[in-house]
Amino acid sequence: MNYLRRLKVGSFEIDNAMKLEEIEAHKDDLEYIRDKIINIEDVFEKNERLVLNSKKLELFLNGVKLNCQSIDGVYKIYDEKGVFIGTGDVKDNRLKRDVVI
């Protein structure tokens, strides 16, 4: 085998990808580019959400592991206003910061 080409990962398909030449050709057309970009919140559309109050959110953002009575897994994290913050990982009833936007 000379090379391996991944054609699909989850809901991402190579046919939907933009080539660098396409990005360069449309660099001044922000509407076109925005239409092609996948929102990170949508990447985790199947994951459950957790809403953190302001005190817990501050601790979470500072890397403090929080007590959490949820099933182990990756969760979308939101503030009380419904703003997507990023993702967190629950393991053994502890929520840990993962990706913060």
Residue pairs with C-beta under 8 A, 6 or more apart in sequence:
5 14
6 14
7 13
7 14
8 14
12 38
18 36
23 33
26 32
26 33
27 33
40 84
40 99
40 101
41 76
41 84
44 74
44 76
44 87
47 73
47 74
47 75
47 76
47 87
48 70
48 73
48 75
48 76
49 75
49 76
49 77
49 78
50 68
50 70
50 75
50 76
50 77
50 78
50 88
50 95
51 78
51 79
51 80
51 82
52 60
52 66
52 77
52 78
52 79
52 80
52 85
53 80
54 79
54 80
56 66
57 77
57 79
57 80
57 85
59 66
60 66
60 77
60 85
60 88
60 95
60 97
61 85
61 97
61 100
63 97
65 94
65 95
65 96
66 94
66 95
67 93
67 94
67 95
68 90
68 93
68 94
68 95
69 93
70 90
70 93
70 95
71 90
72 90
72 91
72 92
73 89
73 90
74 87
74 88
74 89
74 90
74 98
75 87
75 88
75 89
75 90
75 95
76 84
76 87
77 84
77 85
77 86
77 87
77 88
78 84
78 85
79 85
84 101
85 100
85 101
86 97
86 98
86 99
86 100
86 101
87 98
87 99
88 95
88 96
88 97
88 98
89 95
89 96
89 98
90 96
